[in-house]
Amino acid sequence: MPIPFAVLLLIPLTYLSAALMPRARLVPVGPQQPIAPVAAGVAVLLSLVAAALLVVNGPVSGLVHVGALPLSAGPFALSLRLDAVTVVMLLLVNSIGLVILRFSRRYLDGEPMQARYFRSFLATLVAVSLLVITNNLGVLALAWTASSITVHQLLEFYADRPSALIAAHKKFLIARVADLAIIGAFALLFKALGTLEIDVVLARATEWTTAAETPALVKIAGVMLAAGVVLRSAQLPFHGWLIQVMEAPTPVSALLHAGIVNIGGFIMIRLSGLMGQLDAAQLLLVVVGTLTATLAALVMMTRVSVKVALAWSTCAQMGFMLLECGLGAYSLALLHLVAHSLYKAHAFLSSGRTVEAYLRRNMTTAMPWSTRTWLVGGGAALLLLTAATVAFGLHTSGEPTLLIMSFILALALAPALARAVVARDRSTLPLLGAAVALSLVYAAGHWAMGLIVAPVAASEVTVIASAAVVVVAFAVLFVVQAAALTAPRGPFARGFYPACFAGFYLDEVFTRLTFRVWPPSPERRAARMSASRERAMADVSA
């Protein structure tokens, strides 16, 4: 077995061996170090070794052999892939896993179900790390399903909270429907191409120079895969569970928002060479991602709970990430994935300081908004966009995706520009300078990620349709926010606020449908979990 493959396989095997340890090693008494953070630390070191091997030997992919025998069974094969995307994701997943596991030991100190928690957490890391390193779509689908099931156990950790059990129940149903779509998509790919090896699929995709050359089964598979990713990424109207699982332990929220919910974006990035050939699938990602990002941003305006606001933020960010994938900006999507994961892990694990900062910000007197303020801010944003277009040579025939993203960024900077110009508020100048510096860092990150994931050029029709959807949606978002903040007690804001606060009632409709298909039984689940908790307490006492 090649050394790179051995290093990659050791990562999930390290987590698996730790998960199978006895309770005394998972939750030791006294100063002894628990095994879970140790396993994560070893995984981080192995990820660094994999990065070094990539630099020395270059990318490698292929079947794992035991002697001369390949580990393959039909479409399922133990095939591994070491490239730049693999290394970035391994370092991200294992580093965040290490931080959360160290935090969990203090957070759950004295909890009788700690051993069960650590086993489920480590099992999740087994599945996610296997998902990252595999080169086979069949194994990827199985690992994704396994990660969903192990996270389900973590979401039901507090059995005495019916709302948490109901939210986990809704997520379980959505994930199973997504599994059907994803497995169906991979089955169609296997029928059309005769393989599920990712490198072979991507190589075949480069042979299709026009839409007419792309097999019909592959086009259908792309739409089904995009639909499965939409379901798994908590996009509207399938988002309610993500907002309602806040009753799970804080480390579980950090794992979910910083890692698990990002998997859909990673799959799109991994298959960018294929998805870029499928216009219908890309347009689906653009439409759903844009609507989710804009509507979730409006709902966030009404949130008073910091953790709930963070959950809605994740929903919006996932929409934005899928939007980037649909536009073919896969390098931006990878940068977004890394930045969002790090931010959400920090935000949830330091939620106490986040709440304090939120309260301090709300206690300060904000500048009153006016129509003139927003007009000046919008005008300054358009001037900034024009300047960036001229300076960087952005135009619709070159990189239309960057032009669209620059438009969104300009609208995001409009409030800060308005404060600086209209109110002559000097305190906003450092904020504006930080925003400009962050934009430059973002541009540098885009360049760096562009070396890892090449942009994918969509067809002209798809670009025009996507641009129209994005520009109209974000322009409407800007106008609606301006109207609501300019006259917060006016008739528009008073009429619009209840719908925003209720999330436009989308989750209520979906919840009723879910309960008709498979009604939850939180009482029975709570009884089983309580029995497990009592047995765990007896083991601790013994």
CORRA-V922986 format. One record per pair of residues at least 4 apart in sequence whose ideal C-beta (glycine too) atoms are under 7 Angstrom apart, sorted by the first residue. I is the first residue (numbers start at 1). J is the second residue. If there is no record, write none. Layout:
i/j
I/J
I/J
//
This chain:
i/j
1/5
1/6
1/64
1/65
2/60
3/7
3/53
4/8
4/50
4/53
4/57
4/60
4/82
5/9
5/64
5/80
6/10
7/46
7/49
7/50
7/53
8/50
8/80
8/82
8/133
9/13
10/14
10/46
11/43
11/46
11/47
11/90
11/129
12/16
12/126
12/129
12/130
13/17
14/18
14/39
14/42
14/43
15/19
15/39
15/43
15/122
15/125
15/126
15/129
16/20
16/126
18/35
18/36
18/39
18/122
19/119
19/122
19/123
19/126
21/25
21/26
21/35
23/27
23/115
23/539
24/28
25/35
26/34
26/35
26/36
26/115
26/118
26/119
27/34
27/114
27/115
28/32
28/34
33/38
34/105
35/39
36/40
36/101
36/118
36/121
36/122
37/41
37/98
37/101
37/102
38/42
39/43
39/122
40/44
40/94
40/97
40/98
40/101
41/45
41/98
42/46
43/47
43/94
44/48
44/94
44/95
44/98
45/49
46/50
47/51
47/87
47/90
47/91
47/94
48/52
49/53
50/54
50/82
50/87
50/90
51/55
51/87
52/56
53/57
53/82
54/58
54/59
54/82
54/84
54/87
59/82
59/83
60/82
61/80
61/81
61/135
61/199
62/79
63/70
63/71
63/72
63/77
63/78
63/79
64/71
64/78
64/79
64/80
65/69
65/70
66/71
71/77
71/78
72/77
75/138
75/190
75/196
76/136
76/138
76/139
77/136
78/139
79/134
79/135
79/136
79/197
80/133
80/134
80/135
81/86
81/133
81/134
81/135
81/198
81/199
82/86
84/88
84/452
85/89
85/269
85/270
85/452
85/453
86/90
86/132
86/133
87/91
88/92
88/338
88/452
89/93
89/132
89/266
90/94
90/129
90/132
91/95
92/96
92/338
92/341
93/97
93/128
93/129
93/132
93/259
94/98
95/99
96/100
96/258
96/259
96/341
96/345
97/101
97/125
98/102
99/103
99/345
99/349
100/104
100/251
100/254
100/255
100/345
101/121
103/107
103/251
103/349
104/108
104/251
105/109
107/249
107/250
107/251
108/114
108/117
108/249
112/533
112/536
112/537
112/540
113/117
113/157
113/533
113/536
114/118
115/119
115/536
116/120
116/536
117/121
117/154
117/157
118/122
119/123
120/124
120/150
120/153
120/154
121/125
121/154
122/126
123/127
123/150
124/128
124/147
124/150
124/151
125/129
126/130
127/131
127/143
127/146
127/147
127/150
128/132
128/147
128/259
129/133
130/134
130/139
130/143
131/140
131/143
131/144
131/147
131/263
134/139
134/140
134/143
135/197
135/198
135/199
136/140
136/196
136/197
137/141
137/186
137/189
137/196
137/198
138/142
138/186
138/196
139/143
140/144
141/145
141/182
141/183
141/186
142/146
143/147
144/148
144/263
145/149
145/179
146/150
147/151
147/260
148/152
148/175
151/155
151/256
151/260
152/156
152/168
152/171
152/172
154/248
154/252
155/164
155/168
155/171
155/245
155/248
155/252
156/164
156/165
156/168
156/525
156/529
157/248
157/249
157/252
158/164
158/247
158/248
159/525
159/526
159/529
159/530
159/533
160/526
161/165
161/247
162/166
162/522
162/526
163/167
163/244
163/247
164/168
164/245
164/247
164/248
165/169
165/520
165/522
165/525
165/526
166/170
166/520
166/522
167/171
167/241
167/244
167/245
168/172
168/245
169/173
169/520
170/174
170/240
170/241
170/511
170/514
171/175
171/241
172/176
173/177
173/514
173/517
173/518
174/178
174/231
174/238
174/241
175/179
175/232
176/180
177/181
177/231
178/182
178/228
178/231
178/232
179/183
180/184
181/185
181/224
181/227
181/228
181/231
182/186
182/225
182/228
183/187
184/188
184/224
185/189
185/221
185/224
185/225
185/228
186/190
186/196
187/191
188/192
188/217
188/220
188/221
189/193
189/196
189/201
189/218
189/221
190/194
190/195
190/196
191/217
192/215
192/217
192/218
193/201
193/204
195/200
195/201
197/201
198/202
198/270
199/203
200/204
201/205
201/274
202/273
202/274
205/273
205/274
205/277
206/273
208/213
208/214
208/277
209/213
211/279
211/459
214/218
214/219
214/277
216/220
217/221
218/222
219/223
219/278
219/280
220/224
221/225
222/226
222/275
222/278
222/280
222/281
223/227
223/280
223/281
223/284
224/228
225/229
225/281
226/230
226/281
226/284
226/285
227/231
228/232
229/233
229/264
229/267
229/268
230/235
230/288
231/238
232/263
232/264
233/261
233/264
233/318
233/322
234/238
234/239
234/242
234/261
234/315
234/318
235/239
235/288
235/292
235/318
235/319
236/291
236/292
236/295
236/506
237/506
237/507
237/509
237/510
238/510
239/243
239/315
239/507
240/244
240/507
240/510
240/511
241/245
242/261
242/311
242/314
242/315
243/308
243/311
243/312
245/256
246/253
246/307
246/308
246/311
248/252
248/253
250/254
250/348
250/351
251/255
252/256
253/257
253/348
254/258
254/344
254/345
254/348
254/349
255/259
255/260
256/260
256/261
257/261
257/310
257/314
257/344
257/348
258/341
258/344
258/345
259/341
261/314
261/318
262/266
262/337
262/340
262/341
263/267
264/268
265/269
265/321
265/322
265/325
265/333
265/337
266/270
266/337
267/271
268/272
268/275
268/325
268/333
269/330
269/333
269/334
269/453
271/275
272/276
272/330
272/453
272/456
275/281
275/282
276/328
276/456
276/458
278/282
279/283
279/458
279/459
279/462
280/284
281/285
282/286
282/326
282/328
282/458
282/462
283/287
283/326
283/462
283/465
283/466
284/288
285/289
285/322
285/323
285/325
285/326
286/290
286/323
286/326
286/327
286/466
286/469
286/470
287/291
287/469
288/292
288/322
289/293
289/319
289/320
289/322
289/323
289/326
290/294
290/319
290/323
290/469
290/470
290/473
291/295
291/473
292/296
292/315
292/316
292/319
293/297
293/316
293/319
293/320
293/323
294/298
294/473
294/474
294/477
295/299
295/504
296/300
296/312
296/315
296/316
296/319
297/316
297/477
298/477
298/480
298/500
299/312
299/500
299/503
300/309
300/312
300/313
300/316
301/484
301/500
302/497
302/500
302/501
303/308
303/309
303/312
305/309
306/310
306/351
306/354
306/355
306/358
307/311
307/351
308/312
309/313
310/314
310/347
310/348
311/315
312/316
313/317
314/318
314/344
315/319
316/320
317/321
317/340
318/322
319/323
320/324
320/336
321/325
321/333
321/336
321/337
322/326
323/327
323/470
324/329
324/332
324/333
324/336
325/330
325/333
326/466
327/401
327/404
327/466
328/401
328/455
328/456
328/457
328/458
329/333
329/401
329/405
329/455
330/334
330/453
330/455
330/456
331/335
331/446
331/449
331/450
331/452
331/453
331/455
332/336
332/405
332/446
333/337
334/338
334/449
334/452
334/453
335/339
335/445
335/446
335/449
336/340
337/341
338/342
339/343
340/344
341/345
342/346
343/347
344/348
345/349
346/350
347/351
347/354
350/354
351/355
352/356
353/357
354/358
355/359
356/360
357/361
358/362
359/363
367/419
367/423
367/425
369/373
369/374
369/485
369/486
370/486
371/375
371/486
372/376
372/422
373/377
373/418
373/422
374/378
374/418
374/482
374/486
375/379
376/380
376/418
376/421
376/422
377/381
377/414
377/415
377/417
377/418
378/382
378/414
378/478
379/383
380/384
380/414
380/417
380/421
381/385
381/410
381/411
381/413
381/414
381/417
382/386
382/410
383/387
384/388
384/410
384/413
385/389
385/406
385/407
385/410
386/390
387/391
388/392
388/394
388/406
389/394
389/395
389/403
393/398
394/398
394/399
394/402
394/403
394/406
395/403
396/400
396/403
399/403
400/404
400/463
400/467
401/405
401/455
402/406
403/407
404/408
404/467
404/470
405/409
406/410
407/411
407/471
408/412
408/474
409/413
409/439
410/414
411/474
411/478
413/417
413/435
414/418
414/478
415/419
416/420
416/428
416/431
416/432
416/435
417/421
417/432
418/422
419/423
419/425
419/428
420/425
420/428
420/429
420/432
428/432
429/433
430/434
431/435
432/436
433/437
434/438
435/439
436/440
437/441
438/442
439/443
440/444
441/445
442/446
443/447
444/448
445/449
446/450
449/453
450/455
458/462
458/463
459/463
460/464
461/465
462/466
463/467
464/468
465/469
466/470
467/471
468/472
469/473
470/474
471/475
472/476
473/477
474/478
475/479
476/480
477/481
478/482
479/483
480/484
481/485
482/486
483/487
483/492
484/488
484/492
484/493
484/496
487/492
487/493
488/493
489/493
489/494
490/494
491/495
492/496
493/497
496/500
497/501
498/502
499/504
503/507
505/509
506/510
507/511
508/512
509/513
510/514
511/515
512/516
513/517
514/518
515/519
515/520
521/525
522/526
523/527
524/528
525/529
526/530
527/531
528/532
529/533
530/534
531/535
532/536
533/537
534/538
535/539
536/540
537/541
538/542
//
